[in-house]
Amino acid sequence: MHVWHFSEMAYHPAWPHMGETYRVTVPNRLYDPQIGADLYHRYLDEWALCDELGINIMTNEHHATVTCADSVCTIPMAILARETKKVRLLALGMPIANRENPIRVAEEYSMLDVISRGRIEMGFVKGVPFEISPANSNPADLMERFWEAHDLILKAMTTHDGPFSWEGTHFHYRSVNIWPRPWQQPHPPVWMPVGSPGSAIEAAERGIVIGTLNTGWARTPGIFDAYRKKAAECGRSAKLHDLAYMALIGVGRTREEGWRRADQILDYSRTSGIVSPQFANPPGYVAPKLAASAIAGGLNTARATRLQTRDGKPINPRTVGVEDAIGAGLVFAGTPDDVWDQLKAFYDHVGGFGHLLMMGQGGHISHDDTVDNLTLFSQEVLPRLAELG
Amino acid sequence: MAQTDPNAVPLEIETLGRGTPLLFLHGGDYFLQNRPFFDRLARRRQVIIPRHPGFGGAARPDWFRTVGDIAYRYLDLLDERGLDETVVVGASFGGWVALEMAVRSPARIGRLVLIDSLGVKFSGREARDIADIHVLSADELVRHNFADPARFAPDYAKYSEPEMEAVAADRAAAVLYGWRPYMHDPALVHWLHRIAAPTLVLWGAEDRVVAPDYGERLAAAIPGARFQRIAGAGHHPQIENPDAVAEAIEGFTAE
């Protein structure tokens, strides 16, 4: 089992000033660059520590939001590619349907791969619906653009005989010839986050590693099953390391300490979905059948019932407490034994997976608590994960 | 519903009434609320109402993705049906389509009626001529679109599932064609002088999507065009005041 520490680099000092939305329209006068600089350095220190702890590193990006101040996922990676020496670096990732220039994405990932001497794993993400407005990208042909960008990036990274031409639907280049080429051959591993069996199938067809975020006890098995089934249909059996699951993790010397840390990290879940409805359902982002219920006013209801505990109790991510979040498989928390037991039960429930995306920092949890959380996890939980493959 | 030439991009067309034909090009949303207007117009003439490719359940080939493509398809339709000197009426997004037809083939259009049309940009880069309806809450959205939302905004609770899906498909299609540049063609303003047909520009006096002064600028940019406000109506005067719009069209086409 590979473990990756993930933080959204939240700018939480502005949270007390938020109104109906934490995204898209919040004015950046609420961002103090001096406080922001301290936070960036702090989060980078926590990632750098992971190199000593044997925990891999994961970044992501969001735009125009107080929930995530990492607006360019490859910038912290560029720092960490040199600052770390051992662990692997996953950006999950690059919103390639919202980036105007896929060649630039290929160049960024290739440079990172070479600087890190082959430690980059490259995520390509569809992006949540509220990324549409900041990027001003067309939601109605998003996935068509996503796959064209994906194909172009991989071709750019794997072509070594001089320029090639690309005249596609969305992207046009007469002379693609990236320097440097990547360190890893034929290219760094490709990941994408998925939230439904349908997108898991699309990833399985292409041998892409999937990461499931916030899918919990109820929705994860269907996604992993769909991936395994499709991979088998394509003539290969899905490996454990094709599947990743993200959980919020709070470890403590006592159960109380672990739960307190998890409760602070859970502010990520409580805030990240707070967005005005018109930004949560841009036209064309999902198929008309799904979009229809959102227009009719069912979006919030539909979203809310998607998360539930293993006993079938629906939970509201905006108000969820640690106990229910553990019940829903979103959080593993408590003593190292508690965390291991919860993780093992979840692992067995979903049929296994090879990557644990550990949100070890989120919300308001302090630097000291984060360091202790990561350190305890690496000392007391990580060694036991070897038996999970 | 009739299908035209199966080798062409298929069109889903509804034809109502009898008499002199009129081609109506619908807007990006609120299609079902046009029904009383269609019935009113069809009392005196034939009304041909295509669903734009990609809207509702109408097919759209992958390559077909600009308003210019829609315009060419309808110019083909005029040829296929032998429609000469036809009255073309376009509302909102459909007005943009009508403008793209009229600048491409001025001689094919008999008379042009634009109702709160989109498609043209007059102001500078930091001023919006066309409201960004996609940042509006559901409540703000209907207040931008209707002078009397309580009476004319759709009650989606009464819609069937297929009707709701058609609404979602309409909104997605409007975005596919008009997301960036937002609901206009930057060059179109420079070709409006090509429009040869007598043109009537009708505008809801309380339109908050594109304000009446935009309509006045549009009329001024089209040779000989006349501008007329429709009282008590927002962005869709044919929905909020179908009689006034139908009478204005009938008066104009009888001249």
Interface residues (C-beta under 8 A of the other chain):
Chain A: V24 T25 S133 N136 N138 P139 A140 D141 T169 S276 P277 Q278 F279 P282 P283 G284 P288 K289 A291 A292 S293 I295 A296 G297
Chain B: D62 R65 H134 V135 L136 S137 A138 L141 Y156 A157 Y159 E161 M164 E165 A166 V167 A168 A169 R171 A172 A173 A174 V175 L176 W179 R180
